[in-house]
Amino acid sequence: MKQGLMSLAAFVPCTLLPVPAQAEAIQVIVENIAFAPVDMNAKVGDTIEWVNKDNFAHTATARNGD
């Protein structure tokens, strides 16, 4: 019984440690002069891949100049 409690005591603090957030890969498709998805939430560290399926070039610019 004592050994079981000691094992549990060693396990509990490990489960309380913060888990680092995983970076996401977000794909935005430009087709028929429209972006899909229209809205998205990207975090620092995420990667955004732009896929242009139109016959002409597009650009993306942040409204705040970033």
N, CA, C, O and CB atoms as a CASP TS submission, in Angstrom:
PFRMAT TS
TARGET T0000
AUTHOR 0000-0000-0000
METHOD Language model
MODEL 1
PARENT N/A
ATOM      1  N   MET     1       0.830  -1.201   0.000  1.00  0.00           N
ATOM      2  CA  MET     1       0.000   0.000   0.000  1.00  0.00           C
ATOM      3  C   MET     1       0.862   1.247   0.000  1.00  0.00           C
ATOM      4  O   MET     1       0.568   2.199  -0.722  1.00  0.00           O
ATOM      5  CB  MET     1      -0.938   0.008   1.207  1.00  0.00           C
ATOM      6  N   LYS     2       1.930   1.260   0.802  1.00  0.00           N
ATOM      7  CA  LYS     2       2.797   2.418   0.876  1.00  0.00           C
ATOM      8  C   LYS     2       3.470   2.696  -0.474  1.00  0.00           C
ATOM      9  O   LYS     2       3.625   3.850  -0.874  1.00  0.00           O
ATOM     10  CB  LYS     2       3.849   2.214   1.962  1.00  0.00           C
ATOM     11  N   GLN     3       3.866   1.625  -1.166  1.00  0.00           N
ATOM     12  CA  GLN     3       4.532   1.791  -2.459  1.00  0.00           C
ATOM     13  C   GLN     3       3.565   2.388  -3.481  1.00  0.00           C
ATOM     14  O   GLN     3       3.965   3.220  -4.296  1.00  0.00           O
ATOM     15  CB  GLN     3       5.083   0.436  -2.967  1.00  0.00           C
ATOM     16  N   GLY     4       2.304   1.975  -3.448  1.00  0.00           N
ATOM     17  CA  GLY     4       1.292   2.508  -4.355  1.00  0.00           C
ATOM     18  C   GLY     4       1.071   3.992  -4.129  1.00  0.00           C
ATOM     19  O   GLY     4       0.931   4.746  -5.092  1.00  0.00           O
ATOM     20  N   LEU     5       1.038   4.425  -2.878  1.00  0.00           N
ATOM     21  CA  LEU     5       0.867   5.848  -2.564  1.00  0.00           C
ATOM     22  C   LEU     5       2.078   6.654  -3.008  1.00  0.00           C
ATOM     23  O   LEU     5       1.934   7.782  -3.479  1.00  0.00           O
ATOM     24  CB  LEU     5       0.631   6.043  -1.063  1.00  0.00           C
ATOM     25  N   MET     6       3.267   6.086  -2.861  1.00  0.00           N
ATOM     26  CA  MET     6       4.481   6.794  -3.279  1.00  0.00           C
ATOM     27  C   MET     6       4.503   6.951  -4.798  1.00  0.00           C
ATOM     28  O   MET     6       4.915   7.993  -5.308  1.00  0.00           O
ATOM     29  CB  MET     6       5.747   6.042  -2.798  1.00  0.00           C
ATOM     30  N   SER     7       4.063   5.925  -5.520  1.00  0.00           N
ATOM     31  CA  SER     7       4.005   6.012  -6.981  1.00  0.00           C
ATOM     32  C   SER     7       3.007   7.073  -7.404  1.00  0.00           C
ATOM     33  O   SER     7       3.282   7.850  -8.317  1.00  0.00           O
ATOM     34  CB  SER     7       3.631   4.652  -7.596  1.00  0.00           C
ATOM     35  N   LEU     8       1.853   7.117  -6.755  1.00  0.00           N
ATOM     36  CA  LEU     8       0.840   8.111  -7.056  1.00  0.00           C
ATOM     37  C   LEU     8       1.354   9.507  -6.732  1.00  0.00           C
ATOM     38  O   LEU     8       1.110  10.442  -7.495  1.00  0.00           O
ATOM     39  CB  LEU     8      -0.447   7.819  -6.278  1.00  0.00           C
ATOM     40  N   ALA     9       2.057   9.667  -5.623  1.00  0.00           N
ATOM     41  CA  ALA     9       2.605  10.964  -5.241  1.00  0.00           C
ATOM     42  C   ALA     9       3.629  11.447  -6.260  1.00  0.00           C
ATOM     43  O   ALA     9       3.731  12.650  -6.501  1.00  0.00           O
ATOM     44  CB  ALA     9       3.240  10.886  -3.853  1.00  0.00           C
ATOM     45  N   ALA    10       4.379  10.550  -6.854  1.00  0.00           N
ATOM     46  CA  ALA    10       5.359  10.932  -7.866  1.00  0.00           C
ATOM     47  C   ALA    10       4.681  11.258  -9.187  1.00  0.00           C
ATOM     48  O   ALA    10       5.197  12.076  -9.948  1.00  0.00           O
ATOM     49  CB  ALA    10       6.384   9.820  -8.063  1.00  0.00           C
ATOM     50  N   PHE    11       3.542  10.643  -9.483  1.00  0.00           N
ATOM     51  CA  PHE    11       2.846  10.836 -10.751  1.00  0.00           C
ATOM     52  C   PHE    11       2.054  12.140 -10.784  1.00  0.00           C
ATOM     53  O   PHE    11       2.044  12.826 -11.806  1.00  0.00           O
ATOM     54  CB  PHE    11       1.919   9.670 -11.012  1.00  0.00           C
ATOM     55  N   VAL    12       1.395  12.490  -9.689  1.00  0.00           N
ATOM     56  CA  VAL    12       0.502  13.647  -9.658  1.00  0.00           C
ATOM     57  C   VAL    12       1.205  14.944 -10.049  1.00  0.00           C
ATOM     58  O   VAL    12       0.660  15.669 -10.881  1.00  0.00           O
ATOM     59  CB  VAL    12      -0.097  13.795  -8.281  1.00  0.00           C
ATOM     60  N   PRO    13       2.386  15.290  -9.505  1.00  0.00           N
ATOM     61  CA  PRO    13       3.009  16.551  -9.921  1.00  0.00           C
ATOM     62  C   PRO    13       3.345  16.583 -11.413  1.00  0.00           C
ATOM     63  O   PRO    13       3.323  17.656 -12.015  1.00  0.00           O
ATOM     64  CB  PRO    13       4.270  16.790  -9.114  1.00  0.00           C
ATOM     65  N   CYS    14       3.651  15.456 -12.016  1.00  0.00           N
ATOM     66  CA  CYS    14       3.964  15.422 -13.445  1.00  0.00           C
ATOM     67  C   CYS    14       2.747  15.763 -14.291  1.00  0.00           C
ATOM     68  O   CYS    14       2.886  16.339 -15.370  1.00  0.00           O
ATOM     69  CB  CYS    14       4.499  14.052 -13.837  1.00  0.00           C
ATOM     70  N   THR    15       1.573  15.419 -13.822  1.00  0.00           N
ATOM     71  CA  THR    15       0.365  15.700 -14.591  1.00  0.00           C
ATOM     72  C   THR    15      -0.043  17.166 -14.471  1.00  0.00           C
ATOM     73  O   THR    15      -0.879  17.628 -15.248  1.00  0.00           O
ATOM     74  CB  THR    15      -0.778  14.800 -14.128  1.00  0.00           C
ATOM     75  N   LEU    16       0.508  17.890 -13.545  1.00  0.00           N
ATOM     76  CA  LEU    16       0.156  19.289 -13.348  1.00  0.00           C
ATOM     77  C   LEU    16       1.087  20.244 -14.097  1.00  0.00           C
ATOM     78  O   LEU    16       0.867  21.455 -14.083  1.00  0.00           O
ATOM     79  CB  LEU    16       0.173  19.615 -11.875  1.00  0.00           C
ATOM     80  N   LEU    17       2.108  19.721 -14.741  1.00  0.00           N
ATOM     81  CA  LEU    17       3.035  20.566 -15.482  1.00  0.00           C
ATOM     82  C   LEU    17       2.361  21.100 -16.734  1.00  0.00           C
ATOM     83  O   LEU    17       1.595  20.378 -17.371  1.00  0.00           O
ATOM     84  CB  LEU    17       4.311  19.791 -15.845  1.00  0.00           C
ATOM     85  N   PRO    18       2.630  22.356 -17.106  1.00  0.00           N
ATOM     86  CA  PRO    18       2.021  22.900 -18.323  1.00  0.00           C
ATOM     87  C   PRO    18       2.561  22.186 -19.558  1.00  0.00           C
ATOM     88  O   PRO    18       3.737  21.827 -19.625  1.00  0.00           O
ATOM     89  CB  PRO    18       2.281  24.417 -18.430  1.00  0.00           C
ATOM     90  N   VAL    19       1.688  21.991 -20.518  1.00  0.00           N
ATOM     91  CA  VAL    19       2.070  21.361 -21.779  1.00  0.00           C
ATOM     92  C   VAL    19       2.245  22.468 -22.814  1.00  0.00           C
ATOM     93  O   VAL    19       1.335  23.275 -23.006  1.00  0.00           O
ATOM     94  CB  VAL    19       0.998  20.303 -22.246  1.00  0.00           C
ATOM     95  N   PRO    20       3.403  22.522 -23.487  1.00  0.00           N
ATOM     96  CA  PRO    20       3.601  23.583 -24.473  1.00  0.00           C
ATOM     97  C   PRO    20       2.606  23.449 -25.625  1.00  0.00           C
ATOM     98  O   PRO    20       2.276  22.344 -26.054  1.00  0.00           O
ATOM     99  CB  PRO    20       5.039  23.553 -25.009  1.00  0.00           C
ATOM    100  N   ALA    21       2.139  24.594 -26.116  1.00  0.00           N
ATOM    101  CA  ALA    21       1.187  24.598 -27.226  1.00  0.00           C
ATOM    102  C   ALA    21       1.879  24.149 -28.509  1.00  0.00           C
ATOM    103  O   ALA    21       3.045  24.465 -28.744  1.00  0.00           O
ATOM    104  CB  ALA    21       0.565  26.003 -27.411  1.00  0.00           C
ATOM    105  N   GLN    22       1.160  23.425 -29.314  1.00  0.00           N
ATOM    106  CA  GLN    22       1.691  22.956 -30.590  1.00  0.00           C
ATOM    107  C   GLN    22       1.387  24.014 -31.660  1.00  0.00           C
ATOM    108  O   GLN    22       0.283  24.554 -31.718  1.00  0.00           O
ATOM    109  CB  GLN    22       1.077  21.561 -30.980  1.00  0.00           C
ATOM    110  N   ALA    23       2.374  24.296 -32.493  1.00  0.00           N
ATOM    111  CA  ALA    23       2.147  25.211 -33.614  1.00  0.00           C
ATOM    112  C   ALA    23       1.273  24.506 -34.642  1.00  0.00           C
ATOM    113  O   ALA    23       1.367  23.292 -34.823  1.00  0.00           O
ATOM    114  CB  ALA    23       3.500  25.676 -34.256  1.00  0.00           C
ATOM    115  N   GLU    24       0.433  25.266 -35.304  1.00  0.00           N
ATOM    116  CA  GLU    24      -0.459  24.711 -36.314  1.00  0.00           C
ATOM    117  C   GLU    24      -0.023  25.134 -37.700  1.00  0.00           C
ATOM    118  O   GLU    24       0.626  26.166 -37.867  1.00  0.00           O
ATOM    119  CB  GLU    24      -1.898  25.143 -36.059  1.00  0.00           C
ATOM    120  N   ALA    25      -0.378  24.344 -38.687  1.00  0.00           N
ATOM    121  CA  ALA    25      -0.213  24.701 -40.094  1.00  0.00           C
ATOM    122  C   ALA    25      -1.605  25.029 -40.614  1.00  0.00           C
ATOM    123  O   ALA    25      -2.499  24.184 -40.593  1.00  0.00           O
ATOM    124  CB  ALA    25       0.472  23.536 -40.933  1.00  0.00           C
ATOM    125  N   ILE    26      -1.783  26.256 -41.080  1.00  0.00           N
ATOM    126  CA  ILE    26      -3.083  26.720 -41.554  1.00  0.00           C
ATOM    127  C   ILE    26      -2.976  26.956 -43.052  1.00  0.00           C
ATOM    128  O   ILE    26      -2.051  27.625 -43.513  1.00  0.00           O
ATOM    129  CB  ILE    26      -3.539  28.021 -40.805  1.00  0.00           C
ATOM    130  N   GLN    27      -3.913  26.413 -43.809  1.00  0.00           N
ATOM    131  CA  GLN    27      -3.886  26.581 -45.259  1.00  0.00           C
ATOM    132  C   GLN    27      -5.030  27.494 -45.668  1.00  0.00           C
ATOM    133  O   GLN    27      -6.179  27.290 -45.276  1.00  0.00           O
ATOM    134  CB  GLN    27      -3.983  25.210 -45.987  1.00  0.00           C
ATOM    135  N   VAL    28      -4.694  28.511 -46.470  1.00  0.00           N
ATOM    136  CA  VAL    28      -5.696  29.430 -47.015  1.00  0.00           C
ATOM    137  C   VAL    28      -5.676  29.247 -48.526  1.00  0.00           C
ATOM    138  O   VAL    28      -4.632  29.388 -49.162  1.00  0.00           O
ATOM    139  CB  VAL    28      -5.409  30.940 -46.604  1.00  0.00           C
ATOM    140  N   ILE    29      -6.822  28.936 -49.092  1.00  0.00           N
ATOM    141  CA  ILE    29      -6.932  28.721 -50.534  1.00  0.00           C
ATOM    142  C   ILE    29      -7.605  29.939 -51.156  1.00  0.00           C
ATOM    143  O   ILE    29      -8.642  30.401 -50.680  1.00  0.00           O
ATOM    144  CB  ILE    29      -7.733  27.413 -50.855  1.00  0.00           C
ATOM    145  N   VAL    30      -6.997  30.454 -52.234  1.00  0.00           N
ATOM    146  CA  VAL    30      -7.553  31.572 -52.990  1.00  0.00           C
ATOM    147  C   VAL    30      -8.061  30.994 -54.304  1.00  0.00           C
ATOM    148  O   VAL    30      -7.291  30.507 -55.131  1.00  0.00           O
ATOM    149  CB  VAL    30      -6.483  32.721 -53.227  1.00  0.00           C
ATOM    150  N   GLU    31      -9.384  31.061 -54.474  1.00  0.00           N
ATOM    151  CA  GLU    31      -9.987  30.493 -55.680  1.00  0.00           C
ATOM    152  C   GLU    31     -11.233  31.296 -56.031  1.00  0.00           C
ATOM    153  O   GLU    31     -12.043  31.610 -55.158  1.00  0.00           O
ATOM    154  CB  GLU    31     -10.336  28.983 -55.479  1.00  0.00           C
ATOM    155  N   ASN    32     -11.386  31.628 -57.313  1.00  0.00           N
ATOM    156  CA  ASN    32     -12.531  32.428 -57.784  1.00  0.00           C
ATOM    157  C   ASN    32     -12.619  33.755 -57.035  1.00  0.00           C
ATOM    158  O   ASN    32     -13.698  34.197 -56.641  1.00  0.00           O
ATOM    159  CB  ASN    32     -13.847  31.641 -57.614  1.00  0.00           C
ATOM    160  N   ILE    33     -11.462  34.374 -56.849  1.00  0.00           N
ATOM    161  CA  ILE    33     -11.324  35.675 -56.177  1.00  0.00           C
ATOM    162  C   ILE    33     -11.916  35.640 -54.762  1.00  0.00           C
ATOM    163  O   ILE    33     -12.476  36.636 -54.305  1.00  0.00           O
ATOM    164  CB  ILE    33     -12.012  36.780 -57.005  1.00  0.00           C
ATOM    165  N   ALA    34     -11.799  34.527 -54.084  1.00  0.00           N
ATOM    166  CA  ALA    34     -12.295  34.396 -52.714  1.00  0.00           C
ATOM    167  C   ALA    34     -11.290  33.610 -51.880  1.00  0.00           C
ATOM    168  O   ALA    34     -10.602  32.725 -52.389  1.00  0.00           O
ATOM    169  CB  ALA    34     -13.684  33.701 -52.691  1.00  0.00           C
ATOM    170  N   PHE    35     -11.213  33.939 -50.606  1.00  0.00           N
ATOM    171  CA  PHE    35     -10.326  33.261 -49.670  1.00  0.00           C
ATOM    172  C   PHE    35     -11.128  32.246 -48.851  1.00  0.00           C
ATOM    173  O   PHE    35     -12.242  32.538 -48.416  1.00  0.00           O
ATOM    174  CB  PHE    35      -9.620  34.286 -48.739  1.00  0.00           C
ATOM    175  N   ALA    36     -10.568  31.069 -48.646  1.00  0.00           N
ATOM    176  CA  ALA    36     -11.216  30.063 -47.802  1.00  0.00           C
ATOM    177  C   ALA    36     -10.150  29.435 -46.907  1.00  0.00           C
ATOM    178  O   ALA    36      -9.166  28.907 -47.424  1.00  0.00           O
ATOM    179  CB  ALA    36     -11.944  28.970 -48.668  1.00  0.00           C
ATOM    180  N   PRO    37     -10.307  29.473 -45.615  1.00  0.00           N
ATOM    181  CA  PRO    37     -11.449  30.023 -44.889  1.00  0.00           C
ATOM    182  C   PRO    37     -11.433  31.549 -44.909  1.00  0.00           C
ATOM    183  O   PRO    37     -10.385  32.175 -45.067  1.00  0.00           O
ATOM    184  CB  PRO    37     -11.455  29.518 -43.446  1.00  0.00           C
ATOM    185  N   VAL    38     -12.622  32.131 -44.745  1.00  0.00           N
ATOM    186  CA  VAL    38     -12.746  33.589 -44.735  1.00  0.00           C
ATOM    187  C   VAL    38     -12.112  34.158 -43.470  1.00  0.00           C
ATOM    188  O   VAL    38     -11.394  35.155 -43.534  1.00  0.00           O
ATOM    189  CB  VAL    38     -14.231  34.016 -44.834  1.00  0.00           C
ATOM    190  N   ASP    39     -12.368  33.539 -42.330  1.00  0.00           N
ATOM    191  CA  ASP    39     -11.808  33.969 -41.048  1.00  0.00           C
ATOM    192  C   ASP    39     -10.953  32.845 -40.480  1.00  0.00           C
ATOM    193  O   ASP    39     -11.254  31.665 -40.662  1.00  0.00           O
ATOM    194  CB  ASP    39     -12.934  34.367 -40.045  1.00  0.00           C
ATOM    195  N   MET    40      -9.885  33.226 -39.791  1.00  0.00           N
ATOM    196  CA  MET    40      -9.059  32.236 -39.100  1.00  0.00           C
ATOM    197  C   MET    40      -8.360  32.916 -37.944  1.00  0.00           C
ATOM    198  O   MET    40      -8.239  34.141 -37.915  1.00  0.00           O
ATOM    199  CB  MET    40      -8.026  31.580 -40.063  1.00  0.00           C
ATOM    200  N   ASN    41      -7.907  32.134 -37.005  1.00  0.00           N
ATOM    201  CA  ASN    41      -7.148  32.632 -35.866  1.00  0.00           C
ATOM    202  C   ASN    41      -5.784  31.965 -35.875  1.00  0.00           C
ATOM    203  O   ASN    41      -5.674  30.758 -35.658  1.00  0.00           O
ATOM    204  CB  ASN    41      -7.894  32.367 -34.524  1.00  0.00           C
ATOM    205  N   ALA    42      -4.754  32.746 -36.123  1.00  0.00           N
ATOM    206  CA  ALA    42      -3.391  32.222 -36.109  1.00  0.00           C
ATOM    207  C   ALA    42      -2.692  32.748 -34.868  1.00  0.00           C
ATOM    208  O   ALA    42      -2.899  33.886 -34.445  1.00  0.00           O
ATOM    209  CB  ALA    42      -2.612  32.620 -37.403  1.00  0.00           C
ATOM    210  N   LYS    43      -1.861  31.891 -34.299  1.00  0.00           N
ATOM    211  CA  LYS    43      -1.095  32.269 -33.115  1.00  0.00           C
ATOM    212  C   LYS    43       0.373  32.411 -33.501  1.00  0.00           C
ATOM    213  O   LYS    43       0.794  31.909 -34.543  1.00  0.00           O
ATOM    214  CB  LYS    43      -1.270  31.222 -31.974  1.00  0.00           C
ATOM    215  N   VAL    44       1.142  33.086 -32.675  1.00  0.00           N
ATOM    216  CA  VAL    44       2.581  33.198 -32.898  1.00  0.00           C
ATOM    217  C   VAL    44       3.151  31.793 -32.999  1.00  0.00           C
ATOM    218  O   VAL    44       2.889  30.949 -32.141  1.00  0.00           O
ATOM    219  CB  VAL    44       3.279  34.011 -31.754  1.00  0.00           C
ATOM    220  N   GLY    45       3.918  31.543 -34.030  1.00  0.00           N
ATOM    221  CA  GLY    45       4.514  30.233 -34.245  1.00  0.00           C
ATOM    222  C   GLY    45       3.767  29.397 -35.271  1.00  0.00           C
ATOM    223  O   GLY    45       4.324  28.438 -35.806  1.00  0.00           O
ATOM    224  N   ASP    46       2.501  29.745 -35.560  1.00  0.00           N
ATOM    225  CA  ASP    46       1.753  29.024 -36.582  1.00  0.00           C
ATOM    226  C   ASP    46       2.319  29.344 -37.964  1.00  0.00           C
ATOM    227  O   ASP    46       2.926  30.395 -38.169  1.00  0.00           O
ATOM    228  CB  ASP    46       0.250  29.381 -36.513  1.00  0.00           C
ATOM    229  N   THR    47       2.117  28.437 -38.897  1.00  0.00           N
ATOM    230  CA  THR    47       2.530  28.631 -40.285  1.00  0.00           C
ATOM    231  C   THR    47       1.281  28.763 -41.140  1.00  0.00           C
ATOM    232  O   THR    47       0.354  27.960 -41.029  1.00  0.00           O
ATOM    233  CB  THR    47       3.429  27.453 -40.784  1.00  0.00           C
ATOM    234  N   ILE    48       1.259  29.779 -41.993  1.00  0.00           N
ATOM    235  CA  ILE    48       0.128  29.966 -42.900  1.00  0.00           C
ATOM    236  C   ILE    48       0.629  29.718 -44.314  1.00  0.00           C
ATOM    237  O   ILE    48       1.576  30.361 -44.769  1.00  0.00           O
ATOM    238  CB  ILE    48      -0.501  31.404 -42.760  1.00  0.00           C
ATOM    239  N   GLU    49      -0.011  28.782 -45.007  1.00  0.00           N
ATOM    240  CA  GLU    49       0.340  28.465 -46.385  1.00  0.00           C
ATOM    241  C   GLU    49      -0.758  29.018 -47.284  1.00  0.00           C
ATOM    242  O   GLU    49      -1.933  28.691 -47.121  1.00  0.00           O
ATOM    243  CB  GLU    49       0.523  26.921 -46.592  1.00  0.00           C
ATOM    244  N   TRP    50      -0.366  29.849 -48.224  1.00  0.00           N
ATOM    245  CA  TRP    50      -1.311  30.442 -49.171  1.00  0.00           C
ATOM    246  C   TRP    50      -1.261  29.621 -50.454  1.00  0.00           C
ATOM    247  O   TRP    50      -0.186  29.427 -51.022  1.00  0.00           O
ATOM    248  CB  TRP    50      -0.979  31.958 -49.452  1.00  0.00           C
ATOM    249  N   VAL    51      -2.410  29.137 -50.913  1.00  0.00           N
ATOM    250  CA  VAL    51      -2.495  28.355 -52.144  1.00  0.00           C
ATOM    251  C   VAL    51      -3.356  29.150 -53.130  1.00  0.00           C
ATOM    252  O   VAL    51      -4.555  29.331 -52.921  1.00  0.00           O
ATOM    253  CB  VAL    51      -3.097  26.913 -51.878  1.00  0.00           C
ATOM    254  N   ASN    52      -2.720  29.618 -54.206  1.00  0.00           N
ATOM    255  CA  ASN    52      -3.425  30.426 -55.200  1.00  0.00           C
ATOM    256  C   ASN    52      -3.895  29.526 -56.338  1.00  0.00           C
ATOM    257  O   ASN    52      -3.083  28.991 -57.093  1.00  0.00           O
ATOM    258  CB  ASN    52      -2.515  31.566 -55.740  1.00  0.00           C
ATOM    259  N   LYS    53      -5.215  29.363 -56.455  1.00  0.00           N
ATOM    260  CA  LYS    53      -5.787  28.563 -57.536  1.00  0.00           C
ATOM    261  C   LYS    53      -6.423  29.443 -58.611  1.00  0.00           C
ATOM    262  O   LYS    53      -7.098  28.940 -59.508  1.00  0.00           O
ATOM    263  CB  LYS    53      -6.824  27.591 -56.978  1.00  0.00           C
ATOM    264  N   ASP    54      -6.205  30.764 -58.521  1.00  0.00           N
ATOM    265  CA  ASP    54      -6.681  31.684 -59.546  1.00  0.00           C
ATOM    266  C   ASP    54      -5.628  31.804 -60.645  1.00  0.00           C
ATOM    267  O   ASP    54      -4.505  31.321 -60.501  1.00  0.00           O
ATOM    268  CB  ASP    54      -7.003  33.075 -58.937  1.00  0.00           C
ATOM    269  N   ASN    55      -6.005  32.452 -61.737  1.00  0.00           N
ATOM    270  CA  ASN    55      -5.089  32.627 -62.865  1.00  0.00           C
ATOM    271  C   ASN    55      -4.270  33.911 -62.779  1.00  0.00           C
ATOM    272  O   ASN    55      -3.559  34.245 -63.727  1.00  0.00           O
ATOM    273  CB  ASN    55      -5.863  32.616 -64.154  1.00  0.00           C
ATOM    274  N   PHE    56      -4.354  34.635 -61.670  1.00  0.00           N
ATOM    275  CA  PHE    56      -3.574  35.860 -61.506  1.00  0.00           C
ATOM    276  C   PHE    56      -3.066  35.954 -60.077  1.00  0.00           C
ATOM    277  O   PHE    56      -3.570  35.280 -59.179  1.00  0.00           O
ATOM    278  CB  PHE    56      -4.416  37.105 -61.866  1.00  0.00           C
ATOM    279  N   ALA    57      -2.063  36.798 -59.878  1.00  0.00           N
ATOM    280  CA  ALA    57      -1.396  36.897 -58.575  1.00  0.00           C
ATOM    281  C   ALA    57      -2.294  37.612 -57.554  1.00  0.00           C
ATOM    282  O   ALA    57      -3.096  38.478 -57.902  1.00  0.00           O
ATOM    283  CB  ALA    57      -0.047  37.647 -58.717  1.00  0.00           C
ATOM    284  N   HIS    58      -2.132  37.224 -56.295  1.00  0.00           N
ATOM    285  CA  HIS    58      -2.800  37.857 -55.162  1.00  0.00           C
ATOM    286  C   HIS    58      -1.734  38.243 -54.141  1.00  0.00           C
ATOM    287  O   HIS    58      -0.639  37.681 -54.123  1.00  0.00           O
ATOM    288  CB  HIS    58      -3.879  36.907 -54.527  1.00  0.00           C
ATOM    289  N   THR    59      -2.071  39.202 -53.298  1.00  0.00           N
ATOM    290  CA  THR    59      -1.206  39.542 -52.169  1.00  0.00           C
ATOM    291  C   THR    59      -2.034  39.537 -50.897  1.00  0.00           C
ATOM    292  O   THR    59      -3.261  39.630 -50.932  1.00  0.00           O
ATOM    293  CB  THR    59      -0.523  40.924 -52.377  1.00  0.00           C
ATOM    294  N   ALA    60      -1.342  39.426 -49.779  1.00  0.00           N
ATOM    295  CA  ALA    60      -2.004  39.504 -48.472  1.00  0.00           C
ATOM    296  C   ALA    60      -1.228  40.504 -47.630  1.00  0.00           C
ATOM    297  O   ALA    60      -0.010  40.392 -47.489  1.00  0.00           O
ATOM    298  CB  ALA    60      -2.077  38.091 -47.763  1.00  0.00           C
ATOM    299  N   THR    61      -1.921  41.467 -47.080  1.00  0.00           N
ATOM    300  CA  THR    61      -1.294  42.509 -46.283  1.00  0.00           C
ATOM    301  C   THR    61      -2.078  42.718 -44.995  1.00  0.00           C
ATOM    302  O   THR    61      -3.303  42.838 -45.025  1.00  0.00           O
ATOM    303  CB  THR    61      -1.199  43.821 -47.078  1.00  0.00           C
ATOM    304  N   ALA    62      -1.386  42.761 -43.874  1.00  0.00           N
ATOM    305  CA  ALA    62      -2.055  43.017 -42.600  1.00  0.00           C
ATOM    306  C   ALA    62      -2.534  44.457 -42.561  1.00  0.00           C
ATOM    307  O   ALA    62      -1.834  45.364 -43.011  1.00  0.00           O
ATOM    308  CB  ALA    62      -1.113  42.725 -41.407  1.00  0.00           C
ATOM    309  N   ARG    63      -3.709  44.660 -42.029  1.00  0.00           N
ATOM    310  CA  ARG    63      -4.270  46.019 -41.945  1.00  0.00           C
ATOM    311  C   ARG    63      -3.460  46.923 -41.024  1.00  0.00           C
ATOM    312  O   ARG    63      -3.457  48.143 -41.188  1.00  0.00           O
ATOM    313  CB  ARG    63      -5.711  45.962 -41.458  1.00  0.00           C
ATOM    314  N   ASN    64      -2.771  46.319 -40.050  1.00  0.00           N
ATOM    315  CA  ASN    64      -1.997  47.128 -39.113  1.00  0.00           C
ATOM    316  C   ASN    64      -0.548  47.285 -39.555  1.00  0.00           C
ATOM    317  O   ASN    64       0.256  47.847 -38.810  1.00  0.00           O
ATOM    318  CB  ASN    64      -2.047  46.513 -37.729  1.00  0.00           C
ATOM    319  N   GLY    65      -0.190  46.805 -40.743  1.00  0.00           N
ATOM    320  CA  GLY    65       1.154  46.999 -41.285  1.00  0.00           C
ATOM    321  C   GLY    65       2.168  45.972 -40.844  1.00  0.00           C
ATOM    322  O   GLY    65       3.329  46.067 -41.243  1.00  0.00           O
ATOM    323  N   ASP    66       1.790  44.989 -40.037  1.00  0.00           N
ATOM    324  CA  ASP    66       2.726  43.947 -39.610  1.00  0.00           C
ATOM    325  C   ASP    66       3.159  43.067 -40.773  1.00  0.00           C
ATOM    326  O   ASP    66       3.947  42.140 -40.586  1.00  0.00           O
ATOM    327  CB  ASP    66       2.098  43.089 -38.521  1.00  0.00           C
TER
END
